Amino acid sequence: AGMCSGRPEGPKRSSESRKPREQAETDASQSRITSRSPITPVNRSAQWIKGDRKTARRDQLDFVISLWERHAKHTPRRVSLTEDHLREIKEQRRRTGVEPKALFKSPFNPPEDLSVQLVQNWLQGAVKTVREDHLNYVLSSWRGLSDVFQVDPALLGVKEYDVVRGRVVLSSDIVKHLRDLRDISGRSSTAILKAATQKGLSIPSGLNPAEISRWFSGQAKTASPRHLALVIDVYEALQDANMEITSLSEKDVGVLADFHERGISAEDLLKESVKTPADLSAAMINGLLSGRTKAGRKDHLNWLLARCETVSKLSSRRVPVTPEVISRLESARARSGVSQAKFLERARHVPSGLSAAMISHWINGYVATARKDWLDWTITQWEAAARNRGK
């Protein structure tokens, strides 16, 4: 038997014998991958959501879902910020007079990430959804606060009014009502606080004549409701219940306006008057004469109409120095050929108190009114001097 040289031939390895080993290595490798966080590109999860990819690795899909679920458990719930929510927030703000900023001071302890600017954004309509815990905190904080002092709208002469930071917005109607009370009573800002003190009322801190004057002038845009209530209460208390407040008729308004145009002033009416009604002041008279005030105490109005009629007949009352009057004075001076100083020097029976400087002021328009008797005498005598010069 022949002998073969070389190494003996061992058994052959088939492809089937290699598969179990390769599968084991593959399974081991896959096990190592799934035992740690799978590497999933950010855009891949977006593709799953959009439906751009129809398949996904199971380990990556499970990882992304579990990550989102864990995140959702720790993320505060968001809710819609409705019109009802905003309406209540604004009403609570008005009711309490507390601004959003105050809600972030101790002892409120606001939740994390809630800020004054965020609440301001809500009020401005800049956001549609909010964190539920933020909304609950803001509403519950405001609901737990007491009402700010509110003044009855009727006391302010209006049906309703606006409030900003707990202060009443002084609308034009409210300012007009305040001015009417002042004019009817005839009491100044200082006098009204003095009257309040005399009645035993305590003047709140910060309320002073300067503040009240700013209400009347329109410089102040808001006012403390407590301050307004006290001042108005005092004004109304000063109106004697036995002295009826009445409105001027259109005829009387016209009559007073005519007296006003003729130069009659409060000074003329009060001068030498021996029966001036109590509490009737120059400010009240000027308000009625100018038409700014159209109502007042009945006894005041009756006195004013009668007094105007009397004073209008007095020769010493003041009358307007009109352009026609100035023209007559200039003409008389030119035709007479003498200055006002020379004219008075030569004239006889010159009224006491009349001077050349005063006549110069009339001619140059430096004064708006003059005593009627002095003006009439000057024009009459100067024109007479002009006529005599031509003879």
C-alpha positions in Angstrom: 0.0 0.0 0.0 1.4 3.2 -0.9 2.0 5.9 1.7 0.9 9.5 1.3 3.2 12.2 2.4 1.9 15.5 4.2 -0.3 16.4 7.2 -3.4 14.3 7.7 -6.5 16.1 6.5 -9.0 17.1 9.2 -12.7 17.4 9.0 -14.0 20.2 6.7 -16.0 23.2 8.3 -19.2 23.9 6.6 -21.0 27.3 6.3 -23.7 25.9 8.6 -21.1 25.3 11.3 -20.0 29.0 11.2 -23.5 30.6 11.6 -24.1 29.9 15.3 -20.8 31.6 16.2 -21.5 34.7 13.9 -25.0 34.9 15.3 -23.7 34.8 18.8 -21.2 37.6 18.1 -24.0 39.7 16.5 -26.3 39.1 19.4 -23.6 40.0 21.9 -22.8 43.2 19.9 -26.5 44.2 19.8 -26.8 43.5 23.5 -23.9 45.9 24.2 -25.6 48.7 22.0 -29.0 48.4 23.7 -27.5 48.4 27.2 -26.5 52.0 26.7 -28.3 55.1 25.3 -28.7 54.6 21.5 -27.2 57.3 19.4 -30.2 58.9 17.6 -29.7 61.9 15.3 -32.0 64.8 16.3 -33.5 65.1 12.8 -34.4 61.4 12.8 -37.0 61.7 15.5 -38.4 64.7 13.6 -38.6 62.5 10.5 -40.6 59.9 12.5 -43.0 62.5 13.7 -43.5 64.0 10.2 -43.9 60.5 8.8 -40.9 60.8 6.5 -39.4 57.5 7.8 -41.6 54.5 8.0 -39.3 52.3 10.0 -37.0 52.7 13.0 -34.6 50.8 15.1 -36.6 49.4 18.1 -33.9 50.4 20.6 -33.8 54.0 19.3 -37.5 54.4 19.1 -38.0 53.0 22.7 -35.3 55.3 24.0 -36.8 58.5 22.4 -40.3 57.7 23.7 -39.1 56.9 27.2 -37.0 60.2 27.2 -40.0 62.3 26.3 -42.2 60.5 28.8 -39.8 61.2 31.6 -39.5 64.8 30.5 -43.3 65.2 30.4 -43.6 64.0 34.0 -41.3 66.9 35.2 -42.6 69.6 32.8 -45.4 71.9 34.3 -48.7 71.7 32.5 -49.6 74.5 30.2 -53.2 75.8 29.7 -54.8 78.4 27.5 -54.9 82.0 28.7 -58.6 82.8 28.0 -60.4 86.1 27.8 -62.1 85.1 31.1 -58.7 84.7 32.8 -57.6 88.1 31.5 -60.9 89.8 32.6 -60.5 88.4 36.1 -56.9 89.4 36.4 -57.7 93.0 35.4 -60.7 93.1 37.7 -58.6 91.8 40.6 -56.0 94.4 39.9 -58.6 97.1 39.9 -60.4 95.7 43.0 -57.2 95.5 45.1 -55.2 98.3 43.7 -52.2 96.0 43.7 -49.9 95.9 40.7 -48.2 92.7 39.4 -44.9 93.8 40.8 -46.2 93.6 44.4 -47.1 89.9 43.9 -43.4 89.1 43.7 -42.6 90.5 47.1 -42.5 88.6 50.4 -44.5 86.7 51.6 -46.0 85.7 48.3 -43.1 83.4 47.2 -43.9 83.0 43.5 -43.1 79.8 41.6 -39.9 79.3 39.6 -39.6 81.2 36.3 -42.6 83.5 36.9 -41.7 87.2 36.5 -43.4 90.6 36.5 -42.6 90.9 32.7 -44.3 87.6 32.1 -47.5 88.8 33.8 -47.3 92.0 31.9 -47.1 90.0 28.7 -50.3 88.2 29.6 -52.1 91.6 30.1 -50.8 92.8 26.8 -52.1 89.7 25.0 -48.7 88.7 23.9 -49.1 85.0 24.9 -51.8 82.4 24.3 -50.8 79.7 26.8 -49.3 79.9 30.3 -48.0 77.5 32.9 -50.9 76.3 35.0 -49.0 76.8 38.2 -48.1 80.4 37.2 -51.8 81.2 36.4 -53.1 79.6 39.7 -50.5 81.5 41.7 -51.3 84.9 40.2 -55.1 84.5 40.5 -55.0 83.0 44.0 -52.6 85.8 45.2 -54.9 88.5 44.0 -58.0 86.8 45.2 -56.6 86.7 48.7 -56.1 90.4 48.9 -58.6 92.8 50.5 -60.5 95.5 48.5 -58.8 98.8 48.1 -60.9 101.8 49.3 -63.3 102.7 46.5 -65.2 106.0 46.2 -68.8 105.9 45.0 -69.0 107.0 41.4 -72.0 109.2 42.1 -69.8 111.2 44.6 -67.5 112.0 41.6 -70.4 113.0 39.4 -70.0 110.0 37.0 -71.4 106.6 36.4 -68.1 104.8 36.5 -64.4 105.6 36.6 -61.0 104.0 35.9 -58.4 103.0 38.5 -54.7 102.7 38.0 -52.5 101.4 40.8 -55.3 101.9 43.3 -55.8 105.6 42.3 -58.8 107.2 40.5 -58.1 108.4 37.0 -59.2 112.0 36.9 -61.3 112.2 33.7 -62.5 115.5 32.3 -66.0 114.8 33.8 -64.6 114.2 37.3 -62.5 117.4 37.1 -65.5 119.4 35.9 -67.5 118.1 38.9 -64.7 119.0 41.3 -64.5 122.5 39.9 -68.3 123.0 40.1 -68.2 122.0 43.8 -65.4 124.5 44.4 -67.1 127.3 42.5 -70.5 126.7 44.2 -69.0 126.6 47.7 -66.5 129.4 47.0 -63.9 127.6 49.1 -60.3 127.4 48.0 -58.0 124.3 48.4 -56.7 125.7 51.7 -60.1 126.7 53.0 -61.6 123.3 52.3 -58.9 121.5 54.4 -59.4 124.1 57.2 -63.1 123.4 57.1 -62.4 119.6 57.3 -60.2 120.2 60.4 -62.9 122.3 62.0 -65.3 119.5 61.6 -63.0 117.2 63.4 -61.9 115.2 60.4 -58.5 113.7 60.2 -56.5 114.8 57.1 -54.9 111.8 55.4 -51.2 111.8 54.9 -50.2 113.4 51.6 -53.4 115.4 51.2 -52.6 119.1 51.0 -53.8 122.3 49.2 -51.2 121.9 46.4 -52.5 118.4 45.6 -56.2 119.6 45.5 -55.2 122.6 43.3 -53.6 120.2 40.9 -56.9 118.4 40.6 -58.7 121.6 39.6 -56.0 122.7 37.1 -55.9 119.3 35.4 -52.2 118.8 36.1 -52.9 115.7 38.3 -54.0 112.7 36.2 -54.9 110.5 39.2 -55.9 110.9 42.8 -56.2 108.9 46.0 -59.8 107.7 46.4 -59.6 108.4 50.1 -58.4 112.0 49.4 -61.2 112.6 46.9 -63.9 111.2 49.2 -62.9 113.4 52.1 -62.7 116.6 50.0 -66.0 116.0 48.2 -67.7 115.1 51.5 -66.6 118.5 53.0 -67.6 120.5 49.9 -71.1 118.9 50.0 -71.4 119.4 53.8 -70.7 123.1 53.3 -73.9 123.4 51.2 -76.5 124.3 53.8 -79.5 122.1 53.5 -81.7 125.1 53.9 -80.1 127.0 51.0 -81.3 125.5 47.8 -78.9 125.0 44.9 -80.4 126.0 41.6 -79.4 126.3 38.0 -79.3 129.5 36.1 -81.9 129.9 33.3 -80.6 130.7 29.8 -81.9 134.2 30.2 -80.0 134.8 33.5 -76.8 133.3 31.9 -77.2 135.8 29.1 -77.8 138.7 31.5 -74.7 138.0 33.5 -72.6 137.5 30.4 -73.8 141.0 29.2 -72.7 142.5 32.6 -69.3 140.7 32.2 -68.8 142.1 28.7 -69.5 145.6 30.0 -66.6 145.3 32.4 -68.4 144.5 35.7 -66.2 142.3 37.9 -66.4 140.7 41.3 -64.3 143.6 42.7 -66.9 146.1 41.5 -69.8 144.0 43.0 -68.2 143.4 46.4 -66.9 146.9 46.8 -69.1 148.9 49.2 -71.7 146.2 49.3 -73.3 146.0 52.8 -75.5 142.9 52.3 -73.2 140.4 50.7 -74.5 136.8 51.4 -72.3 134.6 53.6 -69.8 132.4 51.9 -70.1 134.2 48.5 -66.6 134.8 47.2 -65.0 136.6 44.4 -64.1 133.3 42.8 -67.8 132.2 42.8 -68.9 135.6 41.3 -66.3 135.5 38.5 -67.3 131.9 37.7 -70.9 132.9 37.3 -70.1 136.1 35.4 -67.8 134.3 32.9 -70.3 131.4 32.4 -67.9 128.8 33.8 -70.5 128.1 36.6 -74.1 127.8 35.8 -75.5 126.9 39.2 -75.3 128.1 42.8 -77.1 128.9 45.9 -80.4 130.6 45.2 -79.7 133.5 47.6 -76.3 134.0 45.9 -77.8 134.1 42.4 -80.6 136.5 43.5 -78.0 138.9 45.1 -75.7 138.7 42.1 -78.3 139.6 39.6 -79.6 142.5 41.7 -76.1 143.8 42.5 -75.0 143.7 38.9 -78.1 145.9 38.0 -77.2 148.4 40.7 -73.5 148.6 39.9 -74.2 149.0 36.2 -75.8 152.3 37.0 -73.0 153.6 39.1 -70.8 156.3 37.5 -67.7 155.0 39.4 -67.9 151.5 37.9 -65.3 150.3 35.5 -66.0 149.9 31.8 -63.9 148.4 29.0 -61.4 150.7 27.2 -62.5 149.7 23.7 -60.7 150.6 20.4 -63.5 153.2 19.8 -62.7 154.9 23.1 -58.9 154.9 22.3 -59.7 156.4 18.9 -61.7 159.2 20.4 -58.9 160.0 23.0 -56.2 160.1 20.3 -58.4 162.3 18.0 -59.1 164.7 20.9 -55.4 164.9 21.7 -54.4 165.6 18.1 -57.1 168.2 17.5 -56.5 170.0 20.7 -52.8 170.1 20.1 -51.9 169.4 23.8 -50.6 166.4 25.6 -52.5 164.7 28.4 -50.3 166.4 31.0 -51.0 169.9 29.5 -54.6 169.0 29.2 -55.0 168.2 32.9 -52.9 171.2 33.8 -55.3 173.6 32.0 -58.5 171.8 32.8 -60.8 172.8 35.7 -62.4 170.4 38.3 -60.1 167.5 37.5 -61.5 164.3 39.3 -59.4 163.4 42.3 -57.1 160.5 41.4 -57.0 161.0 37.6 -53.5 161.5 36.3 -51.7 162.0 32.9 -50.1 158.5 33.3 -53.5 156.9 33.7 -54.7 158.6 30.5 -51.5 157.4 28.7 -52.3 153.8 29.8 -55.7 154.1 28.3 -54.4 155.4 25.0 -51.6 152.9 24.7 -53.8 149.9 25.6 -51.9 149.1 28.8 -55.2 148.6 30.7 -58.4 146.9 29.7 -60.9 148.9 31.9 -61.2 152.3 33.4 -63.6 154.1 35.8 -66.6 155.2 33.7 -66.8 158.7 35.4 -63.1 159.4 34.8 -63.2 158.2 31.2 -66.4 160.1 30.4 -65.0 163.3 31.9 -61.7 163.0 30.0 -63.3 162.5 26.6 -65.9 165.2 27.1 -63.3 167.8 28.4 -60.6 167.0 25.8 -63.1 167.1 22.9 -64.3 170.5 24.2 -60.7 171.7 24.3 -60.3 170.7 20.7 -63.4 172.5 19.6 -62.4 175.7 21.5 -59.0 175.6 19.7 -60.7 176.0 16.4 -62.5 179.1 17.4 
